[in-house]
């Protein structure tokens, strides 16, 4: 057995499966005027809801209950941001 190729195969086996963007659920702006986006993504383990700003993930939630569960979390996040002075804007 050629161990050098066996190690290469193991590296490819652990590679993460591709993620697929589903939709932007909502967008908000706070005092800084930087947009905060709530996005839905399909990942290997199910549907993931992501709170994003400037390309950085601030928070994520795996939603194995699909879009219904994701909508509940998105609403909760939006309520918290509105209470902190954020306002909804067009995505």
C-alpha positions in Angstrom: 0.0 0.0 0.0 1.2 3.5 -0.9 0.7 5.4 2.4 1.3 8.8 0.7 -1.9 8.4 -1.4 -3.8 7.0 1.5 -3.2 10.2 3.5 -4.3 12.3 0.5 -7.6 10.4 0.3 -8.2 11.0 3.9 -7.8 14.8 3.4 -10.4 14.8 0.6 -12.8 12.6 2.6 -13.0 15.2 5.4 -13.7 18.1 3.1 -16.9 20.0 4.0 -19.8 19.6 1.6 -20.9 22.7 -0.3 -23.2 25.2 1.3 -26.1 26.8 -0.7 -27.6 30.2 -0.1 -31.4 30.0 0.2 -32.6 33.5 0.9 -32.2 36.8 2.7 -35.0 36.7 5.3 -34.7 40.4 6.4 -32.2 43.3 6.5 -31.9 45.9 9.3 -29.7 48.9 10.0 -28.7 50.4 13.4 -27.0 53.6 14.4 -23.9 52.7 12.4 -26.0 52.4 9.2 -24.2 49.1 8.4 -26.7 46.5 7.2 -27.3 43.4 9.3 -28.7 40.5 7.3 -30.6 37.4 8.4 -29.9 34.7 5.8 -31.0 31.1 5.3 -28.4 28.6 4.1 -28.6 24.9 3.3 -25.7 23.1 5.0 -24.8 19.4 5.4 -26.7 19.1 8.6 -29.9 21.0 7.6 -31.1 24.6 7.3 -28.9 27.2 9.0 -30.0 30.7 9.8 -27.2 33.3 9.9 -27.0 36.8 11.2 -24.4 38.6 9.1 -22.7 42.0 9.1 -19.9 43.1 6.8 -19.4 39.5 5.6 -18.9 38.2 9.2 -21.3 35.8 10.9 -22.5 37.2 14.2 -24.7 34.3 15.1 -26.1 31.1 13.6 -28.8 28.6 14.4 -29.3 25.2 12.9 -33.0 24.7 12.1 -33.7 21.0 11.6 -37.4 21.9 11.6 -36.9 23.6 8.2 -38.2 27.0 7.2 -41.0 27.1 9.9 -38.4 26.8 12.7 -36.1 29.3 10.9 -38.9 31.8 10.6 -39.5 31.6 14.4 -35.8 32.2 15.1 -35.6 35.0 12.5 -38.6 36.7 14.2 -37.0 36.5 17.6 -33.7 38.0 16.4 -35.6 40.8 14.6 -37.6 41.6 17.7 -34.4 41.9 19.8 -32.7 44.1 17.2 -35.8 46.4 16.9 -35.8 46.7 20.7 -32.1 47.8 20.4 -33.0 50.6 17.9 -32.6 48.8 14.6 -35.0 49.4 11.7 -35.9 47.2 8.8 -34.7 48.1 5.3 -34.8 46.6 1.9 -32.3 43.8 1.4 
